[in-house]
């Protein structure tokens, strides 16, 4: 058997090249809807060579893999917490903050320090809601920064 390129998990495609392409789509997709549209395009690609991608079992396997690698699992480790990332940016001088929607926000030490002071001055319940909205999306993050750094 000839191994075609990198090895990807078996998602049910008839050959390894199809599994590699499907796995690359799973990694690239930012939402389940986007993944489904990418799978539709893959099924039409190369005059139907990958038409098996439209099969229900293969599509379900890809969606399950995406859910396994989704933003919720992406943020499961403690070092993905916004507060911890802000503290590391403050310690290191500059860096990026990774959010649940897989976007990154560049930050420098003075701004991170101001945000942390603002967060620590908040009451715990308000701090939790602010951190949750900061964690989700870039727009929520920027909105909370404007509130904290006035």
For each residue, the residues with C-beta under 8 A, 3 or more apart:
1:
2:
3: 7 16
4: 15 16 17 20
5: 16 17 20
6: 20
7: 3 16 20
8: 11 16 19 20 22 23 24
9: 19 23 65
10: 13 19
11: 8 19 22 23 26 58 61 62 65
12: 19 52 55 57 58 61
13: 10 16 17 18 19 21 22 50 52 53 58
14: 18 52
15: 4 18 19
16: 3 4 5 7 8 13 19 20
17: 4 5 13 20 21
18: 13 14 15 21 22 50 52 53
19: 8 9 10 11 12 13 15 16 22 23
20: 4 5 6 7 8 16 17 23 24
21: 13 17 18 24 25 42 50
22: 8 11 13 18 19 25 26 39 42 53 58 62
23: 8 9 11 19 20 26 27 65
24: 8 20 21 27 28
25: 21 22 28 29 35 38 39 42 62
26: 11 22 23 29 35 62 65 66 69
27: 23 24 69
28: 24 25 38
29: 25 26 32 34 35 38 66
30: 34 101 102
31: 34 35
32: 29 35 36 63 66 67
33: 36 37
34: 29 30 31 37 38
35: 25 26 29 31 32 38 39 62 63 66
36: 32 33 39 40 59 63
37: 33 34 40 41
38: 25 28 29 34 35 41 42
39: 22 25 35 36 42 43 53 54 59 62
40: 36 37 43 44 54
41: 37 38 44 45
42: 21 22 25 38 39 45 50 53
43: 39 40 48 50 51 52 53 54
44: 40 41 48 51
45: 41 42 49 50
46: 49 50
47:
48: 43 44 51
49: 45 46
50: 13 18 21 42 43 45 46 53
51: 43 44 48 54
52: 12 13 14 18 43 55 58
53: 13 18 22 39 42 43 50 58 59 62
54: 39 40 43 51 58 59
55: 12 52 58 59
56: 59 60
57: 12 60 61
58: 11 12 13 22 52 53 54 55 61 62
59: 36 39 53 54 55 56 62 63
60: 56 57 63 64
61: 11 12 57 58 64 65
62: 11 22 25 26 35 39 53 58 59 65 66
63: 32 35 36 59 60 66 67
64: 60 61 67 68
65: 9 11 23 26 61 62 68 69
66: 26 29 32 35 62 63 69 70
67: 32 63 64 70 73
68: 64 65 73
69: 26 27 65 66 73 74
70: 66 67 73 74
71: 74 75 100 101 102
72: 75 76 100
73: 67 68 69 70 76
74: 69 70 71 80 100 102
75: 71 72 80 98 100 135
76: 72 73 80
77: 80
78: 81 84
79: 84 85 88
80: 74 75 76 77 84 85 98
81: 78 84 85 131 135
82: 85 86 97 99 131 134 135 141
83: 86 87 116 119 131
84: 78 79 80 81 87 88
85: 79 80 81 82 88 89 95 97 98
86: 82 83 89 90 97 107 112 115 116 119
87: 83 84 90 91 112 116
88: 79 84 85 91 92 95
89: 85 86 92 93 94 95 96 97 107 108 109 112
90: 86 87 109 112 113 116
91: 87 88
92: 88 89 95 109
93: 89 108 109
94: 89 106 107 108 109
95: 85 88 89 92 106 107
96: 89 104 105 106 107
97: 82 85 86 89 104 105 107 141
98: 75 80 85 102 103 104
99: 82 102 103 104 105 134 135 136 137 138 141
100: 71 72 74 75 135 136 137
101: 30 71 136 137 138
102: 30 71 74 98 99
103: 98 99 137 138
104: 96 97 98 99
105: 96 97 99 138 141 142
106: 94 95 96
107: 86 89 94 95 96 97 111 112
108: 89 93 94 111 112
109: 89 90 92 93 94 112 113
110: 113 114
111: 107 108 114 115 145 149
112: 86 87 89 90 107 108 109 115 116
113: 90 109 110 116 117
114: 110 111 117 118 148 149
115: 86 111 112 118 119 145 148 149
116: 83 86 87 90 112 113 119 120
117: 113 114 120 121
118: 114 115 121 122 147 148 149
119: 83 86 115 116 122 127 130 131 148
120: 116 117 127
121: 117 118
122: 118 119 126 127 130
123: 126 127
124: 127 128
125: 128 129
126: 122 123 129 130
127: 119 120 122 123 124 130 131
128: 124 125 131 132
129: 125 126 132 133
130: 119 122 126 127 133 134 144 147 148
131: 81 82 83 119 127 128 134 135
132: 128 129 135 136
133: 129 130 136 140 141 143 144
134: 82 99 130 131 140 141 144 145
135: 75 81 82 99 100 131 132 140 141
136: 99 100 101 132 133 140
137: 99 100 101 103 140 141
138: 99 101 103 105 141 142
139: 142 143
140: 133 134 135 136 137 143 144
141: 82 97 99 105 133 134 135 137 138 144 145
142: 105 138 139 145 146
143: 133 139 140 146 147
144: 130 133 134 140 141 147 148
145: 111 115 134 141 142 148 149
146: 142 143 149 150
147: 118 130 143 144 150
148: 114 115 118 119 130 144 145
149: 111 114 115 118 145 146
150: 146 147
